[in-house]
Amino acid sequence: MPPDAPVGNDRPRLGVSRCLLGERVRFDGGHKHDRFLTDVLGRSVEWVPVCPELEMGLGVPREAVRLEGGEAAPRMVGVRTGRDHSRTMARFAAVRVRQLAGLGLHGYVFKRRSPSCGTARVRVYGGDGAASRRGRGLFAAAFMEALPLVPVEEEGRLSDPVRREAFMERVFAYRRWRALAAAPTRAALVAFHAAHELQLRAHSPERCRALGRAVAERTGRRPAALVASYGAAFMEALAVRATIAKQTRVLRCLGELCRGHLDAADHRELAGAIDAYRHFRAPLAAPLTLLRHHAEKHRVAGAWGQTYLAPHPGAPPPRDRV
């Protein structure tokens, strides 16, 4: 069975800004329904809807808010009245983030540019009325500080298929790491790293080697502490962009592993697909689909069971990362 084959209705659990699901919770009573989230991604994940401004008691409709002051510690104030909601938001966020942590979220999709939920590039207005785009929504900031390993993304960026695939890759990788952390043993960590080695190499060969050394070291650290420190570095490595050059090296490595199982025609086809991908003439799906087929058909040692071949269940092969 592939390393992350779905079991029953077990789906990753993702937080999401409620307005993106079509709920009329915005300040003007409207929504920002994102059809991709509800009609496509919603088939494979469990949503946990959150609207910080509504849940902290501002109601619908309500006065619009914006961020003011310094970029490092902005205040959330009413656009018309200037009423400061910052402390209320801070108290609410502390409680709500603890609740969400208890639910074991595997990711979060935030509303972009929101003074409560934007993860980056949120307008912050200075005393002269000029605005920078270097702020972060107050609730999103609290969430990301408390749960730094949880993959987060904004709905606008998910319209890019490369970023969408990278986000889902991190979501399922994080879910697998959480399962490891729930029952940590040194043997399980060794097996986890072995299954993810090529996926890590496609993102950061240097971090992959460092993680391998950490797993191999015989120290007196308890398995739980070792798995926890591994997880932080693991998620950091997967956040590094996987380039065509790095992907090509991993594809060729898999090709070498499969070589002994292929006849001359299969080998030429695979080598041609990898070369076409390297020269921008074919998508990554072309060589990866062939490799997945050969690895599964022949149960190729070192290839079969690699998460690189199936970063998340039911997903198409990863698209190009350039």
MIDO-847694 format. One line per field, with one value per residue (C-alpha): residue number from 1; z, x, y; residue in one letter. Coordinates in steps of 0.001 Angstrom, whole numbers, always signed. Layout:
! residues N
pos: [NUM:...]
z: [Z:...]
x: [X:...]
y: [Y:...]
code: [a:...]
This chain:
! residues 322
pos: [1:2:3:4:5:6:7:8:9:10:11:12:13:14:15:16:17:18:19:20:21:22:23:24:25:26:27:28:29:30:31:32:33:34:35:36:37:38:39:40:41:42:43:44:45:46:47:48:49:50:51:52:53:54:55:56:57:58:59:60:61:62:63:64:65:66:67:68:69:70:71:72:73:74:75:76:77:78:79:80:81:82:83:84:85:86:87:88:89:90:91:92:93:94:95:96:97:98:99:100:101:102:103:104:105:106:107:108:109:110:111:112:113:114:115:116:117:118:119:120:121:122:123:124:125:126:127:128:129:130:131:132:133:134:135:136:137:138:139:140:141:142:143:144:145:146:147:148:149:150:151:152:153:154:155:156:157:158:159:160:161:162:163:164:165:166:167:168:169:170:171:172:173:174:175:176:177:178:179:180:181:182:183:184:185:186:187:188:189:190:191:192:193:194:195:196:197:198:199:200:201:202:203:204:205:206:207:208:209:210:211:212:213:214:215:216:217:218:219:220:221:222:223:224:225:226:227:228:229:230:231:232:233:234:235:236:237:238:239:240:241:242:243:244:245:246:247:248:249:250:251:252:253:254:255:256:257:258:259:260:261:262:263:264:265:266:267:268:269:270:271:272:273:274:275:276:277:278:279:280:281:282:283:284:285:286:287:288:289:290:291:292:293:294:295:296:297:298:299:300:301:302:303:304:305:306:307:308:309:310:311:312:313:314:315:316:317:318:319:320:321:322]
z: [+0:-793:+2272:+2610:+1213:+2481:+5168:+5223:+5466:+7214:+5733:+6797:+8887:+7727:+9258:+6834:+6858:+6920:+4229:+1755:+2152:+1092:+4578:+4830:+7718:+6290:+7674:+4939:+5237:+2146:+1504:-583:-1762:-3294:-5526:-5629:-1856:-1639:-4889:-5389:-2297:-64:-1451:+202:+3389:+6458:+6950:+10336:+9601:+11602:+11414:+14101:+13794:+14042:+16781:+18922:+19021:+16310:+14590:+11018:+9564:+11399:+11003:+8736:+10471:+9384:+10822:+12043:+13665:+13405:+11181:+13985:+16354:+14570:+16128:+14661:+14647:+13217:+9934:+10812:+14612:+15311:+18019:+18987:+18918:+19374:+22953:+22287:+19273:+21253:+24006:+21497:+19410:+22431:+23305:+19764:+18711:+21722:+20650:+17103:+18376:+20275:+17051:+15483:+12344:+9453:+7633:+7318:+4400:+5344:+3627:+1945:+2798:+5764:+8865:+10934:+8610:+6036:+6391:+4573:+2548:+4665:+4594:+7733:+7903:+9477:+11234:+7977:+6382:+4066:+3965:+3660:+2554:+5058:+7731:+8911:+10182:+13975:+14180:+11489:+13287:+16581:+14886:+13011:+16119:+18267:+15609:+13391:+11803:+10533:+6767:+5968:+2696:+1390:-999:-3643:-3870:-4226:-7684:-8768:-9400:-8359:-5006:-4545:-5077:-2765:-43:-276:-272:+3030:+4492:+3976:+5015:+8219:+8850:+8477:+10853:+13400:+13253:+13915:+16824:+18389:+18731:+18538:+18385:+16886:+14479:+13309:+12759:+10702:+8540:+8216:+7011:+4579:+3023:+2675:+1583:-2116:-1412:+855:-1737:-4311:-1991:-185:-532:+2186:+4711:+3701:+4539:+7833:+8775:+7830:+10120:+12956:+12562:+12453:+15536:+18618:+21419:+24754:+23586:+24081:+20891:+21531:+21713:+18666:+16623:+17706:+16621:+13398:+12630:+12792:+10387:+8186:+7618:+7068:+4357:+2546:+2474:+234:-3441:-5479:-8726:-12059:-11507:-8139:-9476:-12396:-10077:-8057:-11200:-12460:-9094:-9317:-12900:-11768:-9080:-11706:-14405:-13628:-14047:-17416:-20917:-23471:-24767:-21280:-20363:-23486:-22854:-19252:-20114:-22864:-20526:-17930:-20579:-21999:-18519:-17918:-21129:-20465:-23204:-20884:-17438:-14408:-14625:-17653:-16077:-12657:-13947:-15665:-12534:-10374:-12757:-12798:-9049:-8286:-10918:-9855:-6165:-6780:-3600:-2633:-4929:-3967:-836:-1479:-711:-3650:-5984:-4182:-1994:-1227:-1946:-5113:-6316:-9805:-10005:-8866:-11491:-12552:-9919:-11441]
x: [+0:+1319:+2517:-520:-3351:-6712:-8425:-12207:-13374:-10225:-9490:-7118:-8752:-8234:-9249:-10795:-12181:-15944:-16662:-14695:-17248:-20042:-21295:-22558:-20365:-18493:-18902:-21412:-23368:-21739:-19347:-16290:-17307:-14373:-15710:-12401:-12440:-16011:-16398:-12920:-10735:-13741:-14075:-10843:-10633:-12735:-13297:-13280:-14849:-13737:-14690:-12728:-14577:-18004:-17011:-15449:-18848:-18847:-21951:-23248:-23463:-20724:-18379:-15456:-12067:-8501:-4991:-3325:-28:+3292:+3706:+5226:+2276:-672:-4035:-7371:-9723:-13100:-12830:-15603:-15484:-11855:-12904:-9967:-10741:-7163:-7412:-10693:-9167:-6065:-8165:-10400:-7456:-5682:-8731:-9745:-6242:-6032:-9337:-8102:-4862:-6972:-8747:-5449:-5655:-3445:-3605:-5451:-6757:-7037:-8798:-6181:-5721:-8084:-7144:-7943:-7050:-4506:-1184:+875:+632:-2211:-2564:-1374:-2258:+181:-555:-367:-3027:-559:-718:+1980:+1331:+3594:+1076:-469:-4004:-4169:-5865:-3643:-566:-1668:-2394:+917:+2901:+1224:+1215:+4223:+4369:+785:+775:-1126:-2108:-4394:-7234:-5894:-2579:-4379:-5544:-1946:-1743:+1918:+1271:-1898:-22:+2795:+277:-1498:+1847:+2714:-744:-489:+3174:+2256:-557:+1859:+4312:+1531:+722:+4391:+4476:+1444:+3414:+7094:+9775:+13240:+12374:+9262:+11278:+13867:+11092:+9407:+12585:+13321:+9846:+10201:+13838:+13256:+10459:+12826:+15616:+13310:+12947:+16275:+19054:+21036:+18214:+17512:+21091:+20945:+17734:+19286:+22245:+19917:+17960:+21136:+22737:+22698:+21980:+20293:+17350:+13940:+12070:+9362:+11928:+13772:+10552:+9535:+12827:+12758:+9242:+10242:+13148:+11041:+8313:+10920:+12537:+9239:+8631:+11711:+10802:+11322:+13006:+13169:+16869:+16244:+13226:+15294:+17949:+15304:+13640:+16964:+17631:+14284:+15078:+18291:+16397:+13950:+16561:+16976:+13243:+12870:+13404:+15188:+11996:+10732:+14094:+14204:+10658:+11450:+14745:+13011:+10226:+12746:+14748:+11600:+10643:+14151:+13933:+10432:+8848:+6688:+5127:+6481:+3443:+4938:+8046:+6449:+3505:+5877:+7992:+4956:+3752:+7087:+7634:+4188:+4307:+7706:+7669:+11038:+13099:+13866:+11183:+7957:+6649:+8362:+5992:+7516:+5514:+2218:+2480:-1232:-3972:-5952:-3936:-2509:+1273:+2791:+2918:+6093:+7935:+10215]
y: [+0:+3496:+5418:+7663:+5578:+6852:+4800:+5011:+8605:+9771:+13190:+15947:+18644:+22229:+25504:+27978:+31505:+31040:+33625:+31487:+28691:+31029:+31980:+35544:+36601:+39587:+43099:+43981:+40746:+39285:+36419:+35562:+32106:+30251:+27475:+25647:+25260:+24010:+22086:+20615:+20699:+20118:+16596:+15498:+17569:+18312:+22035:+23768:+27185:+30235:+33914:+35782:+39095:+37489:+35041:+37755:+39470:+42142:+40754:+41012:+43586:+45479:+48383:+47604:+47423:+48031:+47838:+51020:+51919:+50102:+47075:+44975:+45471:+47091:+47857:+46755:+49706:+50636:+52519:+54981:+55294:+54504:+52059:+49850:+46104:+44922:+43651:+41903:+40184:+39187:+37596:+35831:+34588:+33119:+31015:+30097:+29065:+26737:+25211:+24730:+23196:+20679:+19733:+18711:+20827:+19750:+23091:+26378:+28451:+32137:+35032:+37175:+40866:+40605:+42664:+39598:+36694:+37866:+36044:+38705:+41911:+43304:+47102:+48898:+52596:+55022:+58269:+60203:+57992:+56277:+52490:+49872:+46297:+44618:+43715:+40468:+39931:+39761:+36356:+34835:+36159:+34597:+31272:+31135:+32072:+29424:+26664:+27379:+23909:+23893:+24631:+27835:+29451:+32177:+31411:+33779:+31936:+28612:+29670:+28983:+25205:+25040:+26708:+24672:+21419:+22527:+23392:+20044:+18271:+19976:+19279:+15529:+15445:+17256:+14787:+11876:+13533:+14100:+10383:+9638:+12095:+10377:+7119:+8091:+5423:+5527:+2720:+4563:+7753:+5860:+4397:+7804:+9476:+6664:+6999:+10781:+10913:+11577:+14034:+15949:+15828:+17414:+20401:+20668:+18082:+19863:+19695:+16112:+15134:+17006:+15221:+11891:+12586:+13543:+10298:+8207:+9752:+7587:+10005:+9742:+11835:+10350:+9413:+12036:+14851:+13533:+13310:+16814:+18391:+16366:+17631:+21281:+20753:+18453:+21037:+23744:+21613:+21037:+24786:+25208:+25483:+22315:+23380:+21568:+20860:+19215:+17346:+16031:+14649:+12809:+11472:+10124:+8517:+6732:+5767:+4102:+2194:+938:+234:-3463:-4054:-2299:-3554:-1372:+205:+1099:+2551:+4743:+5938:+6885:+8575:+10525:+11659:+12865:+14703:+16316:+17534:+18910:+20916:+22275:+20146:+18034:+18371:+16576:+14329:+12542:+10961:+10696:+8686:+6264:+5907:+5342:+2635:+807:+1135:-261:-3014:-4356:-3281:-1676:-1531:+2044:+3440:+1681:+3378:+6720:+9605:+11481:+9241:+9952:+13090:+12949:+10402:+10729:+13704:+14002:+13909:+17222:+19950:+21703:+23669:+26227]
code: [m:p:p:d:a:p:v:g:n:d:r:p:r:l:g:v:s:r:c:l:l:g:e:r:v:r:f:d:g:g:h:k:h:d:r:f:l:t:d:v:l:g:r:s:v:e:w:v:p:v:c:p:e:l:e:m:g:l:g:v:p:r:e:a:v:r:l:e:g:g:e:a:a:p:r:m:v:g:v:r:t:g:r:d:h:s:r:t:m:a:r:f:a:a:v:r:v:r:q:l:a:g:l:g:l:h:g:y:v:f:k:r:r:s:p:s:c:g:t:a:r:v:r:v:y:g:g:d:g:a:a:s:r:r:g:r:g:l:f:a:a:a:f:m:e:a:l:p:l:v:p:v:e:e:e:g:r:l:s:d:p:v:r:r:e:a:f:m:e:r:v:f:a:y:r:r:w:r:a:l:a:a:a:p:t:r:a:a:l:v:a:f:h:a:a:h:e:l:q:l:r:a:h:s:p:e:r:c:r:a:l:g:r:a:v:a:e:r:t:g:r:r:p:a:a:l:v:a:s:y:g:a:a:f:m:e:a:l:a:v:r:a:t:i:a:k:q:t:r:v:l:r:c:l:g:e:l:c:r:g:h:l:d:a:a:d:h:r:e:l:a:g:a:i:d:a:y:r:h:f:r:a:p:l:a:a:p:l:t:l:l:r:h:h:a:e:k:h:r:v:a:g:a:w:g:q:t:y:l:a:p:h:p:g:a:p:p:p:r:d:r:v]
